Amino acid sequence: MKKEFARAKKAVESLFWDTCYVEIFQEERTDWGETMHQKGEADSFPCRLTEKNTPCGENGLLAEMEKTVILLYPVGKEIPAGSALRVRKENGEERQYFAAGDSQVFLTHKAVGLRRRDTV
């Protein structure tokens, strides 16, 4: 059973062609009681950015589309909700996102929904 699981995990991770850079913000309490958020060290690891376009209505002659973006990444890594991310696609294109919530944990990988950080 363990060998099948290891093979399944390796097969999923072989599809991680993109690279994710996570900027984690840490809370620090000052001597006078103020809570400050400091940018922590960025962690980088392989990932897979998936996008799905869904029609969500029509505005006159133009059809409106909604894009759902999900990041798949290894189980051993962590992306806290609200973290800033940079994803470098396999072709060299870079995109910026925020983690839109908590990650969903699967046996072979984790997944988190993303929200675009820069304007389109």
C-alpha positions in Angstrom: 0.0 0.0 0.0 2.8 2.4 0.8 4.5 1.8 -2.5 1.3 2.6 -4.4 0.8 5.8 -2.4 4.4 6.8 -3.0 4.0 6.2 -6.8 0.7 8.2 -6.9 2.3 11.1 -5.0 5.3 11.0 -7.3 3.0 11.0 -10.4 1.1 14.0 -9.2 4.2 15.9 -8.3 5.7 15.2 -11.7 3.0 17.5 -13.1 4.3 20.5 -11.0 6.0 22.4 -13.8 5.6 25.9 -12.3 7.4 27.5 -9.3 5.6 29.2 -6.4 7.2 31.9 -4.2 5.3 32.5 -0.9 5.7 35.7 1.1 4.5 35.0 4.6 3.6 37.9 6.9 4.4 37.3 10.6 2.8 39.1 13.5 5.1 40.8 16.0 4.1 42.4 19.2 6.0 45.6 20.1 7.0 46.5 23.7 4.2 49.2 23.7 1.5 46.6 22.8 1.1 47.3 19.1 0.8 44.4 16.6 3.0 44.8 13.5 3.0 42.6 10.5 6.4 42.0 9.1 7.2 40.3 5.8 8.7 36.9 6.5 11.1 34.9 4.3 9.9 33.8 1.0 9.7 30.0 0.4 9.8 28.6 -3.1 8.7 25.2 -4.3 7.3 23.4 -7.4 3.6 23.8 -8.1 0.9 23.6 -10.7 -1.4 26.6 -11.5 -4.7 25.6 -12.9 -7.3 28.0 -14.4 -10.9 27.4 -15.5 -13.0 30.0 -17.4 -16.7 29.9 -16.7 -19.4 32.0 -18.5 -21.3 34.0 -15.9 -23.6 36.2 -17.9 -24.0 38.5 -20.8 -23.7 42.2 -20.7 -25.1 43.5 -24.0 -23.1 42.0 -26.8 -20.2 41.0 -24.6 -20.1 37.7 -22.7 -18.7 37.9 -19.2 -16.4 35.2 -18.0 -15.3 34.3 -14.5 -11.9 32.7 -13.9 -11.3 30.2 -11.1 -7.6 29.8 -10.2 -6.3 27.0 -8.1 -2.8 26.2 -7.1 -1.7 22.6 -6.5 1.4 22.1 -4.4 3.3 19.4 -2.4 1.9 18.2 0.9 5.0 19.1 2.9 4.6 22.8 2.1 2.4 25.4 3.8 0.5 28.4 2.3 -1.3 30.4 5.1 -4.6 32.1 4.1 -4.0 35.6 2.9 -0.3 35.0 1.9 1.1 36.8 -1.1 2.3 34.5 -3.9 4.3 34.8 -7.1 3.9 32.0 -9.6 6.4 31.6 -12.3 4.9 29.6 -15.1 6.9 27.1 -17.1 7.1 29.6 -20.0 8.7 32.2 -17.7 5.5 34.4 -17.3 5.1 35.6 -13.7 1.8 36.2 -12.0 0.9 37.6 -8.5 -1.9 36.3 -6.3 -3.2 36.1 -2.7 -4.2 32.8 -1.1 -8.0 33.2 -0.9 -8.5 30.8 2.0 -7.2 27.7 3.7 -5.7 24.9 1.7 -7.5 21.7 1.0 -5.4 18.7 1.9 -5.4 15.6 -0.2 -3.3 12.4 0.2 -1.0 13.3 -2.7 -1.0 17.1 -2.7 -2.6 20.3 -1.4 -4.8 22.9 -3.2 -5.6 26.5 -2.5 -7.8 29.0 -4.3 -6.1 32.2 -5.5 -7.2 35.7 -6.1 -5.3 37.9 -8.6 -3.1 40.6 -6.9 -2.3 42.8 -9.9 -4.7 44.4 -12.3 -5.6 42.6 -15.6 
